Amino acid sequence: MSSLISRLVKPFTPPLETVRKYSFRKARADIIAGITVAVVEIPQGMAYAVIAGVPPEYGLYTAIIQGFFGSLFASNEYVSNGPTNTQALLIAATVARIVNEASLGDVAAAEAMYLQLVIGLAMIKGIIQLIFAAAKMGNLIRYVSRSVIVGFSAGAGILIGGGQIKNFLGIHVTSAQSPAPGVIGYIMQLTPHLHEISYHALSIGLLTMVLILVVKRISKLLPGSLFGVVVAGGVVAVLGLTDAHLPLVGDVPSGLPERFYMPWHISYDHAVQMLGGAFALALLGMIETVAIGKSIASTTGSTIRPNQEFFAQGIANVLGAFGQNIPGSASFTRSILNLQAGAMTRFSGVFSAIGVGVIFFIFAEWASYIPMSALAAVLFLIAYSLVDWQYMIRIARTNRADTAVCMVTLVSAITLPLHYAIYVGVFLNIALYMQQSSRLRIAEMIRSPAGPFVEQPLQEKHGRRTVLFLQMEGDLFFGVADELRDRLARIQNDSARVVIFRLKRTHSIDSTVLQVIEEFTKRMNETGRHVILCGVRDELMEVINHYGLDKIIGEDNVFPTSYGVFASAQKALDRAKVLLGGSIDASDIADHDDLEYWAYEI
């Protein structure tokens, strides 16, 4: 009972562990870093809410609530949680499709339904992540390579940039649904409205972009996005510009939501329709968080535990849904900034969330002057940063498989419903892994004057040798079973009276392969011949014993790993000598002098 309680309580312990070693020095550093991140997160949060298709204040609600709880329970103390660009884009792709299918004639009703579904999506995503954490499914991320993330991020960057062209140009596009997917759809939407370009919006957007680049050139720690947005809002206020001149953010309520929201007030049908998108959001959020954590860990020596991150994001999204949050995740930009600003513990994220709340409460009334083109400028620069040109060029020169995975994921992101792109990338990774894993790796061990044994390709004809000594490697699973069966059938038809399998380099073995070895052993035994296993590691020995293969082969013919190089192999050869009733010389296990090392792959 106590162990069960300990397992249930453990995910909640990270903040307690930090408090035990907290000090005034760490608090001061965390406060400075938190405020630095907060002033960057405010324009980002508003911009990401725009991408998600909800009013800007909902991005700030997410920065406050999810930033607070996500930082408290994350395994890596420097990760900054809240609204992110790729999550926001995936939110819009998931929810817009449902609202469009509903075909609501009332614009206000459609907007209310859209917002309700977005908040419900945060709840569903959080529940999925908590289930993943409870099921210890953090290892899922092993099947998603960097090529998938780079391809998806590049596609997301293209979509984000394409989606903000209308705001940058100050064009009001009333069509709710794109006539075609991706950037092509954006272009088709915009083309009939090009005569409506607002040169006020375009000028302010360009000014904002230049200011951000100049500030960033001075120092990466300076809040260039905030500076650019503030200046743009000041220009609008001084010149007396209104919505008639260019689209503005409009009135933004200050502080936290006036009431908590019950996010389960969505229909069962809508929840089912959003399930695929919620799963993709959960997986994408986890992948990005672990990638960020690993990047930070490489410089700080900190650790990241995927299952704990699933829990932290899950609890943050579930609690955030009650505070009218959109689905959020970890941000690479803000996490790196947090580290560079001198953060020392997880409480820097807490102070950042508090800082966003304080600034939002004080200055919310001024947000109505912010032009949408200024936020579009911020997003253009973020979109550009999402395309990792350097990595794509490098893999194009070195690895065709990774290049194909990256490019297919990118194309999928800009042509298919966005959550499908994640599934396409994961599927390609798994297919590539299965293809590589399903190649049988087997070599023949032969005597060498320079040492005990060397390896060379297994020959189809084995001459007159009576002992065949084979080295098997990798994962022996159902994918290699047919190939192994064919190889063993040819061995059975040859003259070898004893076949030794060395399993020292075998990582795992499943029941399908065990059955193949069992069938081979029985056929060998029926003709008075023998099979020996050596180099069997403890975990493999347990599998073999539970399956009962040791009884079929004979317990005297199974040798576990032992101390000393080839010690277990020598015991297997000694056993072969006994089974053959005489001595074994070199000609029994090798009939040629070619002793070069070969790695053999089928």
C-alpha positions as CSV (number, residue, x, y, z in Angstrom):
1,M,0.0,0.0,0.0
2,S,2.8,2.4,0.9
3,S,4.6,1.7,-2.4
4,L,1.3,2.5,-4.3
5,I,0.9,5.8,-2.5
6,S,4.6,6.6,-3.1
7,R,4.1,6.1,-6.9
8,L,1.0,8.2,-6.9
9,V,2.6,11.0,-5.0
10,K,6.0,11.0,-6.9
11,P,4.8,13.1,-9.9
12,F,3.9,15.9,-7.5
13,T,7.3,16.0,-5.7
14,P,9.5,18.1,-8.1
15,P,8.6,21.5,-6.5
16,L,9.2,20.1,-3.0
17,E,12.6,18.9,-4.1
18,T,13.4,22.4,-5.4
19,V,12.2,24.1,-2.2
20,R,14.5,22.1,0.0
21,K,17.6,23.7,-1.6
22,Y,16.1,27.1,-2.4
23,S,17.8,30.3,-1.4
24,F,17.6,34.1,-1.7
25,R,20.3,34.0,-4.3
26,K,18.4,31.6,-6.4
27,A,15.1,33.5,-5.9
28,R,16.7,36.7,-7.2
29,A,18.1,35.0,-10.2
30,D,14.7,33.3,-10.9
31,I,12.8,36.6,-10.6
32,I,15.1,38.4,-13.1
33,A,14.9,35.5,-15.6
34,G,11.1,35.2,-15.1
35,I,10.5,38.9,-15.8
36,T,12.8,38.7,-18.9
37,V,10.8,35.8,-20.3
38,A,7.5,37.4,-19.4
39,V,8.0,40.5,-21.5
40,V,8.9,38.2,-24.5
41,E,5.9,35.9,-23.8
42,I,3.3,38.6,-23.8
43,P,3.5,39.5,-27.6
44,Q,4.1,35.8,-28.4
45,G,1.1,34.7,-26.4
46,M,-1.2,37.2,-28.1
47,A,0.2,36.2,-31.5
48,Y,-0.2,32.5,-30.9
49,A,-3.8,33.0,-29.9
50,V,-4.4,34.8,-33.2
51,I,-2.9,31.7,-35.0
52,A,-5.2,29.5,-32.9
53,G,-8.2,31.6,-34.1
54,V,-9.2,33.0,-30.6
55,P,-8.9,36.5,-29.1
56,P,-5.4,37.5,-28.0
57,E,-6.2,37.4,-24.3
58,Y,-6.6,33.7,-24.3
59,G,-3.0,33.3,-25.2
60,L,-2.1,35.3,-22.1
61,Y,-4.5,33.2,-19.9
62,T,-2.5,30.2,-21.2
63,A,0.8,31.8,-20.5
64,I,-0.2,32.5,-16.9
65,I,-1.9,29.2,-15.8
66,Q,-0.1,26.7,-17.9
67,G,3.2,28.5,-17.4
68,F,2.7,28.3,-13.6
69,F,1.7,24.6,-13.3
70,G,3.8,23.3,-16.2
71,S,7.0,24.8,-14.6
72,L,6.1,23.4,-11.1
73,F,5.9,19.8,-12.2
74,A,8.3,19.6,-15.2
75,S,11.3,17.3,-14.9
76,N,13.6,19.9,-16.4
77,E,13.7,23.1,-14.4
78,Y,14.4,25.5,-17.2
79,V,11.6,24.5,-19.6
80,S,9.1,27.4,-20.1
81,N,5.5,26.3,-20.8
82,G,2.6,28.1,-22.4
83,P,1.2,28.8,-25.8
84,T,3.4,27.8,-28.8
85,N,3.4,28.4,-32.5
86,T,3.0,24.8,-33.7
87,Q,0.4,23.9,-31.1
88,A,-1.6,27.0,-32.0
89,L,-1.5,26.1,-35.7
90,L,-2.6,22.5,-35.0
91,I,-5.4,23.8,-32.7
92,A,-6.8,25.9,-35.6
93,A,-6.5,23.0,-38.0
94,T,-8.4,20.7,-35.6
95,V,-11.2,22.9,-34.5
96,A,-11.9,25.0,-37.7
97,R,-12.8,21.9,-39.6
98,I,-15.5,21.0,-37.1
99,V,-17.0,24.5,-37.0
100,N,-16.9,24.7,-40.8
101,E,-18.7,21.4,-41.1
102,A,-21.3,22.6,-38.6
103,S,-22.0,25.5,-41.1
104,L,-23.5,27.8,-38.5
105,G,-25.1,30.8,-40.2
106,D,-24.8,33.0,-37.0
107,V,-21.2,34.4,-36.9
108,A,-21.4,35.0,-33.1
109,A,-22.7,31.4,-32.5
110,A,-19.8,30.1,-34.7
111,E,-17.2,32.1,-32.7
112,A,-18.7,30.9,-29.4
113,M,-18.7,27.3,-30.6
114,Y,-15.1,27.6,-31.8
115,L,-13.8,29.0,-28.5
116,Q,-15.7,26.3,-26.6
117,L,-14.1,23.6,-28.7
118,V,-10.6,25.0,-28.3
119,I,-10.9,25.0,-24.5
120,G,-12.4,21.5,-24.6
121,L,-9.5,20.5,-26.8
122,A,-7.1,21.6,-24.0
123,M,-9.0,19.3,-21.6
124,I,-8.9,16.3,-23.9
125,K,-5.2,16.8,-24.7
126,G,-4.4,17.0,-21.0
127,I,-6.3,13.8,-20.2
128,I,-4.4,12.0,-23.0
129,Q,-1.1,13.2,-21.6
130,L,-2.0,12.1,-18.1
131,I,-3.0,8.6,-19.4
132,F,0.4,8.5,-21.2
133,A,2.2,9.4,-18.0
134,A,0.3,6.8,-16.0
135,A,1.0,4.1,-18.6
136,K,4.8,5.1,-18.7
137,M,4.6,5.7,-22.5
138,G,7.3,8.3,-22.6
139,N,9.4,6.0,-24.7
140,L,7.0,6.6,-27.6
141,I,9.1,9.6,-28.5
142,R,12.0,7.3,-29.6
143,Y,10.1,6.6,-32.8
144,V,10.1,10.2,-33.8
145,S,13.3,11.4,-35.3
146,R,14.7,14.9,-35.6
147,S,13.9,14.7,-39.3
148,V,10.2,14.5,-38.6
149,I,10.3,17.5,-36.2
150,V,12.3,19.5,-38.7
151,G,9.9,18.7,-41.5
152,F,6.8,19.3,-39.5
153,S,8.2,22.6,-38.0
154,A,9.2,23.8,-41.5
155,G,5.7,23.0,-42.8
156,A,4.2,24.8,-39.8
157,G,6.4,27.8,-40.4
158,I,5.2,28.0,-44.0
159,L,1.5,27.7,-42.9
160,I,2.0,30.3,-40.1
161,G,3.6,32.8,-42.6
162,G,1.0,32.1,-45.2
163,G,-1.9,32.5,-42.7
164,Q,-0.6,35.9,-41.6
165,I,-0.3,37.5,-45.0
166,K,-3.8,38.9,-44.7
167,N,-3.1,40.5,-41.3
168,F,0.2,41.9,-42.5
169,L,-1.5,43.5,-45.5
170,G,-4.5,44.7,-43.5
171,I,-7.0,42.7,-45.6
172,H,-10.3,41.6,-44.1
173,V,-11.0,38.0,-45.4
174,T,-14.5,37.0,-44.5
175,S,-14.5,33.5,-45.9
176,A,-14.5,31.0,-43.1
177,Q,-13.2,28.1,-45.0
178,S,-10.2,27.9,-47.4
179,P,-11.1,26.7,-50.9
180,A,-7.9,24.6,-50.9
181,P,-5.5,23.3,-48.2
182,G,-2.4,25.0,-47.1
183,V,-0.7,28.0,-48.6
184,I,-2.6,27.5,-51.9
185,G,-5.8,28.1,-50.0
186,Y,-4.4,31.2,-48.4
187,I,-3.5,32.6,-51.9
188,M,-6.9,31.7,-53.3
189,Q,-8.5,33.5,-50.4
190,L,-6.4,36.6,-50.7
191,T,-6.4,37.1,-54.5
192,P,-9.9,38.6,-54.8
193,H,-9.0,41.1,-52.0
194,L,-5.6,42.4,-53.1
195,H,-7.2,45.8,-54.0
196,E,-8.1,46.2,-50.3
197,I,-4.4,46.3,-49.1
198,S,-4.0,48.8,-46.2
199,Y,-0.8,50.7,-46.6
200,H,-1.0,51.8,-43.0
201,A,-1.0,48.1,-42.0
202,L,1.8,47.2,-44.4
203,S,4.0,50.2,-43.3
204,I,3.5,49.5,-39.6
205,G,4.2,45.8,-40.1
206,L,7.4,46.5,-41.9
207,L,8.4,49.0,-39.2
208,T,7.7,46.4,-36.5
209,M,9.8,43.8,-38.3
210,V,12.8,46.1,-38.7
211,L,12.7,47.2,-35.1
212,I,12.6,43.5,-33.9
213,L,15.6,42.6,-36.0
214,V,17.6,45.7,-34.9
215,V,16.9,45.0,-31.2
216,K,17.8,41.3,-31.6
217,R,21.0,42.3,-33.3
218,I,21.9,44.4,-30.3
219,S,21.2,41.6,-27.8
220,K,19.3,38.3,-27.8
221,L,18.2,39.0,-24.2
222,L,16.3,42.2,-25.2
223,P,12.6,41.8,-25.8
224,G,12.6,42.7,-29.5
225,S,9.1,41.5,-30.1
226,L,7.6,43.5,-27.2
227,F,9.5,46.6,-28.3
228,G,8.3,46.3,-31.8
229,V,4.7,45.8,-30.8
230,V,4.7,48.6,-28.3
231,V,6.2,51.0,-30.8
232,A,3.5,49.9,-33.4
233,G,0.8,50.5,-30.8
234,G,2.3,53.9,-30.0
235,V,2.2,54.9,-33.7
236,V,-1.4,53.9,-34.0
237,A,-2.3,55.9,-30.9
238,V,-0.3,59.0,-31.9
239,L,-1.7,59.1,-35.5
240,G,-5.2,58.4,-34.3
241,L,-5.6,55.3,-36.5
242,T,-8.7,53.2,-36.1
243,D,-10.2,49.9,-37.5
244,A,-11.1,51.9,-40.6
245,H,-7.5,52.4,-41.4
246,L,-6.1,48.9,-40.4
247,P,-7.2,45.9,-38.4
248,L,-6.5,46.3,-34.6
249,V,-6.5,43.8,-31.8
250,G,-9.4,45.6,-30.2
251,D,-10.6,45.7,-26.6
252,V,-8.8,43.2,-24.4
253,P,-10.2,42.4,-20.9
254,S,-7.6,42.8,-18.1
255,G,-6.7,40.1,-15.6
256,L,-7.8,36.5,-15.4
257,P,-11.1,35.3,-16.8
258,E,-14.1,36.5,-14.8
259,R,-15.3,33.0,-14.2
260,F,-14.0,29.5,-14.5
261,Y,-15.1,27.4,-17.4
262,M,-16.5,23.9,-17.4
263,P,-14.6,22.4,-20.4
264,W,-16.7,19.2,-20.5
265,H,-19.7,21.2,-21.9
266,I,-19.0,19.9,-25.4
267,S,-20.9,17.2,-27.2
268,Y,-19.6,13.6,-27.3
269,D,-19.6,13.8,-31.2
270,H,-17.4,16.9,-31.1
271,A,-15.0,15.2,-28.5
272,V,-14.6,12.2,-30.8
273,Q,-14.0,14.5,-33.8
274,M,-11.2,16.3,-31.9
275,L,-9.6,13.1,-30.6
276,G,-7.2,12.7,-33.4
277,G,-6.1,16.3,-33.2
278,A,-5.8,16.0,-29.4
279,F,-3.6,13.0,-29.7
280,A,-1.4,14.7,-32.2
281,L,-1.2,17.8,-29.9
282,A,-0.2,15.6,-27.0
283,L,2.4,13.7,-29.0
284,L,3.8,16.9,-30.6
285,G,4.0,18.7,-27.3
286,M,5.9,15.8,-25.8
287,I,8.3,15.6,-28.6
288,E,9.1,19.3,-28.6
289,T,9.4,19.3,-24.8
290,V,11.9,16.4,-24.8
291,A,13.9,18.0,-27.7
292,I,14.0,21.2,-25.7
293,G,15.0,19.4,-22.5
294,K,17.8,17.5,-24.3
295,S,19.1,20.7,-25.8
296,I,19.2,22.4,-22.4
297,A,20.7,19.3,-20.7
298,S,23.6,19.3,-23.1
299,T,24.8,22.6,-21.6
300,T,23.6,22.3,-18.0
301,G,23.8,18.6,-17.2
302,S,20.2,18.6,-16.1
303,T,17.9,15.7,-16.8
304,I,14.6,15.2,-18.5
305,R,12.2,12.4,-17.8
306,P,9.6,11.9,-20.5
307,N,6.9,10.5,-18.3
308,Q,7.2,13.3,-15.8
309,E,6.9,15.8,-18.7
310,F,3.7,14.0,-19.9
311,F,2.4,14.5,-16.4
312,A,3.4,18.2,-16.1
313,Q,1.9,19.1,-19.4
314,G,-1.2,17.0,-18.7
315,I,-2.0,18.6,-15.4
316,A,-1.2,22.1,-16.8
317,N,-3.6,21.6,-19.8
318,V,-6.4,20.1,-17.6
319,L,-6.2,22.8,-15.0
320,G,-5.7,25.4,-17.8
321,A,-9.0,24.3,-19.5
322,F,-10.9,25.5,-16.4
323,G,-9.2,28.9,-16.8
324,Q,-10.2,29.2,-20.5
325,N,-6.7,28.2,-21.8
326,I,-5.9,27.0,-25.3
327,P,-3.7,23.8,-25.5
328,G,-0.1,24.7,-24.7
329,S,3.3,23.1,-24.5
330,A,7.0,24.0,-24.0
331,S,8.5,26.8,-26.0
332,F,12.1,26.4,-27.3
333,T,12.6,30.2,-27.6
334,R,11.4,31.0,-24.1
335,S,13.2,28.0,-22.5
336,I,16.5,29.0,-24.0
337,L,15.9,32.6,-23.1
338,N,15.1,31.5,-19.5
339,L,18.4,29.7,-19.3
340,Q,20.4,32.6,-20.8
341,A,18.7,35.1,-18.5
342,G,20.2,33.3,-15.5
343,A,17.3,31.1,-14.3
344,M,18.4,28.6,-11.5
345,T,15.3,26.6,-10.7
346,R,11.8,25.8,-11.9
347,F,10.4,28.8,-10.0
348,S,11.7,31.1,-12.8
349,G,8.7,29.7,-14.8
350,V,6.4,30.5,-11.9
351,F,7.7,34.1,-11.7
352,S,7.3,34.4,-15.5
353,A,3.7,33.4,-15.2
354,I,3.1,35.9,-12.4
355,G,4.9,38.6,-14.4
356,V,2.7,38.0,-17.4
357,G,-0.4,38.3,-15.2
358,V,0.8,41.6,-13.5
359,I,1.8,43.2,-16.8
360,F,-1.4,42.1,-18.5
361,F,-3.5,43.4,-15.6
362,I,-1.9,46.8,-15.7
363,F,-1.5,47.4,-19.4
364,A,-4.4,45.5,-20.9
365,E,-6.4,48.6,-21.8
366,W,-3.6,49.8,-24.1
367,A,-3.6,46.5,-26.0
368,S,-6.5,47.8,-28.1
369,Y,-4.1,50.0,-30.0
370,I,-1.9,47.1,-31.2
371,P,-2.3,46.6,-35.0
372,M,-2.7,43.0,-36.2
373,S,0.0,43.7,-38.8
374,A,2.5,44.1,-35.9
375,L,1.6,40.7,-34.5
376,A,1.8,39.3,-38.1
377,A,5.4,40.8,-38.3
378,V,6.3,38.9,-35.0
379,L,4.8,35.7,-36.5
380,F,6.6,36.1,-39.8
381,L,10.0,36.1,-38.0
382,I,8.9,33.2,-35.8
383,A,7.8,31.3,-38.9
384,Y,11.1,31.9,-40.6
385,S,13.0,30.6,-37.6
386,L,10.9,27.4,-37.7
387,V,12.6,26.4,-41.0
388,D,15.9,24.7,-40.2
389,W,17.6,25.2,-43.5
390,Q,21.0,24.1,-42.3
391,Y,19.8,20.7,-41.0
392,M,17.8,20.0,-44.2
393,I,20.9,20.8,-46.4
394,R,23.1,18.6,-44.2
395,I,20.8,15.5,-44.3
396,A,20.3,16.0,-48.1
397,R,24.0,15.5,-48.5
398,T,24.4,12.6,-46.1
399,N,21.2,10.5,-45.7
400,R,18.5,9.8,-48.3
401,A,16.2,8.1,-45.8
402,D,16.2,11.0,-43.4
403,T,15.8,13.5,-46.3
404,A,12.7,11.6,-47.6
405,V,11.2,11.5,-44.1
406,C,11.8,15.2,-43.6
407,M,10.4,16.2,-47.0
408,V,7.4,14.0,-46.9
409,T,6.5,15.3,-43.4
410,L,6.9,18.9,-44.7
411,V,4.7,18.3,-47.7
412,S,2.1,16.5,-45.6
413,A,2.0,19.5,-43.2
414,I,1.2,22.0,-46.0
415,T,-1.2,19.7,-48.0
416,L,-3.0,17.5,-45.5
417,P,-5.0,18.2,-42.3
418,L,-2.1,19.2,-40.0
419,H,-2.4,16.5,-37.4
420,Y,-2.0,13.9,-40.1
421,A,1.5,15.2,-40.8
422,I,2.6,14.1,-37.3
423,Y,1.1,10.6,-38.0
424,V,2.8,10.4,-41.4
425,G,6.1,11.3,-39.9
426,V,5.8,8.8,-37.1
427,F,4.7,6.1,-39.5
428,L,7.6,6.7,-41.8
429,N,10.0,6.5,-38.8
430,I,8.5,3.3,-37.6
431,A,8.5,1.8,-41.1
432,L,12.2,2.8,-41.5
433,Y,13.0,1.3,-38.2
434,M,11.2,-1.9,-39.0
435,Q,12.9,-2.1,-42.4
436,Q,16.4,-1.8,-40.7
437,S,15.5,-4.1,-37.8
438,S,14.0,-6.8,-40.0
439,R,17.4,-7.5,-41.7
440,L,18.9,-10.7,-40.2
441,R,22.4,-10.2,-38.9
442,I,24.3,-13.5,-38.7
443,A,28.0,-14.3,-39.2
444,E,30.2,-17.4,-39.0
445,M,32.8,-17.5,-36.2
446,I,36.0,-19.1,-37.3
447,R,39.3,-19.8,-35.6
448,S,42.1,-17.2,-36.1
449,P,45.8,-17.4,-35.4
450,A,45.7,-13.8,-34.2
451,G,43.0,-14.4,-31.6
452,P,40.2,-16.8,-30.5
453,F,37.7,-16.0,-33.4
454,V,36.9,-13.7,-36.2
455,E,33.7,-13.2,-38.1
456,Q,33.0,-13.7,-41.8
457,P,30.0,-14.0,-44.0
458,L,28.0,-17.2,-43.6
459,Q,28.7,-19.4,-46.6
460,E,25.9,-21.3,-48.3
461,K,28.1,-24.4,-48.6
462,H,30.0,-25.3,-45.5
463,G,32.2,-28.1,-46.9
464,R,33.0,-31.0,-44.6
465,R,33.0,-29.2,-41.2
466,T,31.1,-30.9,-38.5
467,V,30.7,-27.8,-36.2
468,L,29.1,-24.6,-37.4
469,F,29.6,-21.7,-35.1
470,L,27.2,-18.7,-35.7
471,Q,27.1,-15.2,-34.3
472,M,23.6,-13.6,-34.2
473,E,23.0,-9.9,-33.5
474,G,20.4,-7.3,-32.9
475,D,16.7,-7.9,-32.2
476,L,15.4,-11.3,-33.1
477,F,11.7,-10.7,-33.6
478,F,9.0,-11.8,-36.0
479,G,10.4,-9.5,-38.8
480,V,13.4,-11.8,-39.2
481,A,11.7,-15.1,-38.6
482,D,11.1,-16.1,-42.3
483,E,14.7,-15.2,-43.3
484,L,16.1,-17.1,-40.3
485,R,13.9,-20.1,-41.1
486,D,15.2,-20.2,-44.7
487,R,18.9,-19.9,-43.5
488,L,18.4,-22.7,-41.0
489,A,16.8,-24.9,-43.6
490,R,19.9,-24.7,-45.8
491,I,22.1,-25.3,-42.7
492,Q,20.1,-28.4,-41.9
493,N,20.7,-29.9,-45.3
494,D,24.4,-29.5,-44.9
495,S,26.9,-31.7,-43.1
496,A,27.2,-29.9,-39.8
497,R,26.5,-32.2,-36.9
498,V,26.6,-29.5,-34.2
499,V,25.3,-25.9,-34.7
500,I,26.3,-23.3,-32.1
501,F,24.4,-20.0,-31.8
502,R,26.2,-17.2,-29.9
503,L,23.6,-14.8,-28.6
504,K,25.9,-12.3,-26.8
505,R,25.0,-9.5,-29.1
506,T,21.3,-10.3,-29.3
507,H,19.2,-7.6,-27.6
508,S,15.9,-9.4,-27.5
509,I,14.1,-12.5,-28.9
510,D,10.4,-13.1,-29.4
511,S,8.2,-16.2,-29.5
512,T,8.1,-16.3,-33.3
513,V,11.9,-16.7,-33.5
514,L,11.9,-19.1,-30.5
515,Q,9.5,-21.3,-32.5
516,V,11.8,-21.2,-35.5
517,I,14.8,-22.3,-33.4
518,E,12.6,-24.9,-31.7
519,E,11.6,-26.4,-35.1
520,F,15.2,-26.4,-36.3
521,T,16.4,-28.1,-33.1
522,K,13.8,-30.8,-33.3
523,R,14.8,-31.6,-36.9
524,M,18.5,-31.7,-36.0
525,N,17.7,-34.0,-33.0
526,E,15.7,-36.3,-35.2
527,T,18.8,-36.9,-37.3
528,G,21.1,-37.3,-34.3
529,R,22.5,-33.8,-34.5
530,H,22.7,-31.1,-31.9
531,V,22.1,-27.4,-31.3
532,I,24.0,-25.4,-28.6
533,L,23.3,-21.9,-27.3
534,C,26.1,-19.8,-25.7
535,G,26.6,-16.2,-24.6
536,V,23.0,-16.1,-23.4
537,R,22.4,-13.0,-21.2
538,D,20.3,-13.2,-18.1
539,E,17.2,-11.6,-19.6
540,L,17.3,-13.8,-22.7
541,M,17.9,-16.9,-20.5
542,E,14.7,-16.0,-18.6
543,V,12.7,-15.8,-21.9
544,I,14.2,-19.1,-23.1
545,N,13.4,-20.8,-19.9
546,H,9.8,-19.6,-19.8
547,Y,9.3,-20.7,-23.4
548,G,10.7,-24.1,-22.6
549,L,13.4,-24.0,-25.3
550,D,16.1,-25.0,-22.8
551,K,14.3,-28.4,-22.3
552,I,14.1,-29.0,-26.1
553,I,17.8,-28.1,-26.7
554,G,18.9,-29.7,-23.5
555,E,19.9,-27.7,-20.4
556,D,23.5,-29.0,-20.8
557,N,23.6,-27.3,-24.2
558,V,22.7,-23.8,-23.0
559,F,25.5,-21.7,-21.7
560,P,25.0,-18.2,-20.1
561,T,27.4,-15.4,-20.4
562,S,30.4,-15.6,-18.2
563,Y,33.5,-13.6,-17.3
564,G,36.3,-13.6,-19.8
565,V,36.4,-13.0,-23.6
566,F,34.7,-16.0,-25.4
567,A,34.6,-18.0,-22.2
568,S,31.0,-19.1,-22.9
569,A,32.0,-19.8,-26.5
570,Q,34.8,-22.1,-25.4
571,K,32.4,-24.0,-23.1
572,A,30.1,-24.5,-26.0
573,L,33.0,-25.9,-28.1
574,D,34.0,-28.2,-25.3
575,R,30.3,-29.4,-25.1
576,A,30.4,-30.0,-28.9
577,K,33.5,-32.1,-28.4
578,V,31.6,-34.2,-25.9
579,L,28.6,-34.6,-28.2
580,L,30.8,-35.7,-31.1
581,G,32.6,-38.1,-28.9
582,G,36.1,-37.0,-29.9
583,S,38.3,-34.0,-30.5
584,I,37.6,-30.9,-32.6
585,D,40.3,-29.5,-34.8
586,A,40.3,-26.4,-36.9
587,S,39.0,-28.2,-40.0
588,D,35.8,-29.1,-38.1
589,I,34.8,-25.4,-37.7
590,A,36.6,-23.8,-40.7
591,D,37.7,-25.2,-44.1
592,H,39.6,-22.2,-45.6
593,D,42.2,-19.7,-44.7
594,D,40.4,-16.5,-45.4
595,L,40.3,-15.0,-41.9
596,E,39.5,-11.4,-42.7
597,Y,36.8,-9.7,-40.7
598,W,33.5,-9.3,-42.5
599,A,30.2,-7.9,-41.1
600,Y,27.5,-9.9,-42.6
601,E,23.9,-8.6,-43.2
602,I,21.1,-10.2,-45.1
